[in-house]
C-alpha cells in the first residue's frame, strides 16, 4: 500500500514538474510582454486619448499629468497617444516582415535542399551574400529606391530576413532528407510534394518558429532605425523611431519623449526574444530536461 502511494506521489510530482517546465519563465514573461504590446495596439485602433495630429490644451513640452499621462511633445501632441499608435506600426511591421521572410526563406531553402547541386550552390551563394550584407544598409537601399513608406520598410526588412530563414531551412531540410525513413519513402515512390509536407515542414517548423520570433524583434528594431533616419513611414503615421528622433532636441526639457518610446522598443523586442526562447524550450525535450 505504501509503495502504491509513493508511486502515485511520484507520478503527480513528475506531471507537475513537466507542466512547470513546459511553461518556463521565458515563455510566460515573453507571452505577457508581447501580449501587452499587442493589446495596446489593438486598443489604439478603436480608442486613443487624443487624435494623433491634435495639439493638446496643455501646451508644448508639458510633463506628465492627469490629462497627459506622459506629457506632450514640442508641438503639444499627447505622447501617450503617439505611444499607443506607434504600437500599431511595430506589430504590423513585425507580422508582415515575418510573413514575407517566412514565405521567401522557406521556399528558397527547400528548393535548395531538394534541387540539383549547381542550383543549390547558386542559391546558397545568393543567400550568403544577403546575410553578409548589413540588414539596415540593405533596407536603406531598398527604401531609397521605392520611397519612404511603411510598406517599403516592411518589404526591405522581409527581404533581408528571408536570407537567414532560407539558410536555416536549407540546413535542416537537408538533414531531414538524409533520414532513413524519408529515403525509404522516396525510394518507394513518395512524391516530392508529399515529402515536403509530411516530413520536411513538420520537422523544421519548431526551429523556424523560434527564428521567426527573433526576426520579428529585429524587424521592429530595423523599422525604428529607419524611421529615426527619416526613411520610415512619413508623418503623421505613428512610429516609435520617429518619436525618438523628434525628442532628441528636447531631451533635457522633456526626457519622457525619448525614454518612453525607447523603453517600448526594448520591452517588445526583449519580449519577442523571451517568447522565442520559451517556445524553443517547450518544443525541444533536451532543453526541458525531460527524462
Order of alpha helices (4+ residues) and beta strands (2+ residues): alpha-alpha-alpha-alpha-alpha-alpha-alpha-alpha-alpha-alpha-alpha-alpha
